[in-house]
Amino acid sequence: MSQSTYDVLWPLARRAVEDIALNRRFGNPAADSTPKRIGFIWDYMFRGNDMFPLLQAGLAEKYPGSTFVPYEHFGNVHGHDEREVLAALPQRLKEARLDAVIVGVGA
């Protein structure tokens, strides 16, 4: 009886991008309760209109006095004009002077 042989492939590809440094996270709210300016970006696909108010309420509780820039300010990142919205997004984010942004995309 002959022995079977199989070709084996590594399931992971070589890295195509280099690691980038992440921005510093917010500190512990107990130690740093400084008000934050937080924006929301959404693709209008899955329940962001339900989730963002909950996130905002929780963040407002942890960081009293914080301000929030709603997703409507940035436009629909998955709509009929998504190319224009995405092209303008870096400048709009810069102008909004945010400490953080929360991006919600459909599941």
C-alpha positions in Angstrom: 0.0 0.0 0.0 1.5 3.4 -1.0 1.6 6.3 1.4 -0.4 9.5 0.4 1.4 12.9 0.2 -0.2 16.3 0.5 0.9 19.8 -0.4 0.5 22.1 2.6 0.0 25.8 2.3 0.6 28.4 5.0 -2.7 30.0 5.7 -1.3 33.5 6.4 0.1 35.8 3.8 3.2 38.0 4.1 2.4 41.3 5.7 1.6 43.9 3.0 1.7 47.0 5.2 3.9 48.2 7.9 2.7 48.7 11.5 1.8 52.3 12.3 1.9 54.0 15.7 -1.5 54.4 17.3 -2.6 57.6 19.0 -2.6 57.6 22.7 -5.8 56.3 24.2 -7.9 58.3 26.6 -6.7 58.1 30.2 -8.6 56.5 33.0 -11.7 58.6 33.5 -11.2 58.5 37.2 -7.7 60.1 36.7 -8.5 62.2 33.6 -12.0 63.5 33.4 -11.1 66.3 31.0 -13.9 67.0 28.6 -13.4 65.4 25.2 -14.5 66.3 21.7 -15.7 63.1 20.0 -17.1 62.6 16.5 -19.2 59.9 15.0 -18.9 58.5 11.4 -21.4 56.1 10.0 -22.2 54.3 6.8 -25.9 54.4 7.4 -26.1 50.6 7.1 -26.8 49.1 10.5 -28.3 50.7 13.6 -25.9 53.5 14.1 -28.9 55.7 14.8 -29.6 53.4 17.7 -26.0 52.8 18.9 -24.4 56.2 18.7 -26.8 57.8 21.3 -26.0 55.0 23.7 -22.3 55.5 23.1 -22.6 59.2 23.5 -24.5 58.9 26.8 -21.9 56.5 28.2 -19.0 58.7 27.1 -20.7 61.9 28.5 -21.1 60.2 31.8 -17.4 59.2 31.9 -16.2 62.5 30.5 -18.6 65.2 31.8 -18.7 68.4 29.7 -17.6 66.5 26.5 -19.0 67.6 23.1 -20.0 65.4 20.3 -20.0 65.9 16.5 -22.9 63.8 15.0 -22.4 61.6 12.0 -24.6 63.8 9.9 -21.8 66.4 10.0 -19.4 64.1 8.1 -21.9 62.6 5.6 -22.7 59.1 4.5 -19.5 57.2 3.9 -21.3 54.6 2.0 -23.9 56.6 0.0 -24.3 57.7 -3.6 -21.6 60.4 -3.1 -19.3 58.3 -0.9 -16.2 59.1 -3.0 -16.7 62.9 -2.4 -17.5 62.3 1.3 -14.4 60.2 1.8 -12.2 62.6 -0.1 -13.4 65.5 2.1 -13.2 63.5 5.3 -9.6 64.2 6.3 -10.1 67.9 6.1 -13.5 67.7 7.9 -11.9 65.7 10.7 -9.1 68.3 11.0 -11.6 71.2 11.1 -13.7 69.4 13.7 -10.6 69.3 16.1 -11.6 66.0 17.6 -9.9 64.1 20.4 -11.4 60.9 19.0 -13.7 59.6 16.4 -16.0 56.5 16.5 -16.7 54.8 13.2 -19.7 52.5 12.8 -20.0 50.3 9.8 -22.8 47.8 9.0 -22.3 44.3 10.0 
